[in-house]
Amino acid sequence: MLQILCLCLALCGLLTGIRAEPGALLRLGMDILNHEVQSAMEESHILEKMAAEAGAKRPGAKPIKGLSNVKVKDVLVPVITLNFVPGVGIFQCVSTGMTITGKSFTGANMEITVVLNITATNRLLQDEEASLPMFKSEDCKIILGSVKTNLPSNMMPKVINKFIDSTLHKVLPDLMCPAIDAVLVYVNKKWASMHNVLPVGQMGTVQYVLASSPATTASHIQVDFNTVVQPQKGKAIQVDGDGVAPGFPEDSVKDSSQLLLSAAFLTAELALLQKSLDVKIKGKKIGELPPQTTKTLAGFIPQVAEAYPKSKSLVTQIRIKKPPKVTMEPGKSLLHLHGTLEMFAAKRKGKAPVSLFLLETHFSLNVQYSVHENRLQMTTSLDRLLGLSRGSSSVGDFNAKDLTGFTTDYLQEAYLPRVNDVLQVGFPLPDLLAINYNLAEMNIVENALVLDLKLD
């Protein structure tokens, strides 16, 4: 029910003219399409099945004049060639061969070895009911390359030419063209999972919904996605761009495939994790930091020593007050976090810690991207502390700038490991055509992350 609701909401936005900036773009090059069609041909075993069924009586099938007990054997491994047809889809040519056997009109065993091409235009459409892309074959033709027979050579010119003209050209399309349709059935099945609702841990879900009919150019097929980011409770998170739609790099390798994820979409996904980024940190010893005690803190704020002459352990509460925001420029991606850092002096067991002060913070993290198990992974390191101000204090006035070094080190050693633990949940990538994203190379461009997809 949730999947249907999310899909309806996305489609209703399109129907009412509210065209959201696509959160993700997929450019399918010939590399992936060749792989998918070849895999479908192998998975369907269609040519072998066709050969096995060639001799069976089929309703409406035309008998082969001059040849009975027809069988097909020695089907050659097909060689598939694809070319984009702008505005239409894909032109497909399957080169193969086979031997047709049977009893000739003379009563002798006859073998005819045929090498041929099956050609068709696979038009890319949008299934109106499921709102999914689909290929449909049109204008299937059989082009004979060569024909050889075991008949005596003196019979060949007249008999074989007549056989080819009157029989093979009529029969082979009925025999071979269903292979194209059967392969497309397998390819189209791999679109079916595209609209699946994909979990982001326990925090929410992401769904990729077709924004418009896929567009075919001379070099690729482009699929635009509206992305629906849904927390466990509440309304979907809006994917707010800056009004400038991100695009693929102009120097993309010809015939290659890429997935583009906008910075606005990644920002919306990270909003699912905002509450998980709130942490409470205890312990005197944290990483390479000096002991986390009021004595250490007094080195920056002398009033702390007056309030706590006997050293106490520190407890730190960090809360993220605004949704995280991702920014991108060529070669660099930052995650901006706005929040508060509040320090407490620990009391004896059973007693609530006492707040010392609260700092308003704004800091940026460098983000490195990778893919694991078809989920986008992020790892962060501290870029810099951009803003630090005192919000409240129980130890008197002090200049927050005096804590810049202390806070920077604390974020690096104590908070970032927690952030990276939260980010390990990963974000799901579009589930279609059985694409394997794990070998993708990352390229950060203006306002977007581009994954250059690799087959091996």
C-alpha angles and dihedrals in degrees: 000000000000090000092052091047094050091047092049092049092052094047093045089056089057094046093051092052096253098134110188119205105263109257093205136023125196120200111195112202128190091267095070096034092053089049093049095048092045090049091049090051090052095042094049095047082206099158092050091048090048090052092049092051097042094095096045119103110251126190110259094007116143116239116236108245114230094012129083136177088035119198133169123216142158095042108189121232103265122244110213123205122186131189130181118244107202113238092004116058132247134341108217129198121185114193114198143133142210145176119248114203135187146112114303124217087264090061093246125124109264131198124189118187112202130190112194149158124231110205130185141153112241104207114208110224138164118246101231095204098049096025089228131132116255138179121227122188121231137179098014113192137179118220115191116220102180139345125203128180139185092228117119112279093240089062096048106083097053104027100039095045090051091046092052095045099044102032121018095049090052100041104037097065090057089046100043110027093070085066090067092050092047092052091051090052088061093045092048091052088062091062091057097086093052096101095045116136105242122204125233098202110282094319102083146293142276126214129188111212124187106254097193140344111299114261123225120209132173091272109029151356114251122207117191119203132202104211121218113202109190125183119211089256131025135017127333114274112251116239099222116189127182092252094262110104112223117237141199119270113269091228094061113145112260115257091010126126128233139180117210121201115189122228087236091058093048089049090054091049092051089053086070088064098045096106091045089060091065107099142172114212124198134174137085094240118055120164113296094337122120115255109300098235138123088253091063091044091051088066087070100030111032092193089070091067090053093050094043112028088167110063117249131191117254128236117196127201118194119189127182107221101182129044111270114258129210120209125186137193126165108302096357136080126183133192112210119206125188117190150109133281113203123185125204134190109233118237132203116295112291094024123104115246117251120241113241099182144327123227127200108223140189118182137160129222128205110236125212117192132210139153126240124175090350093302125116110243127200128200121186139202128183115273100178147307106260102179136017127170137156115256101175138345137192093189098061135260121331137157110261089208088070087068096052095104093040092049094045092052091045093053091048098048104029110024107035095061087057091049092051091048090055092048092056088085088081129202122263120243126216111295107218141117088011088276114184109216096177096097095045120133115226123232121179112208134168107312094341148072115227121201113203101210119223128193095204 
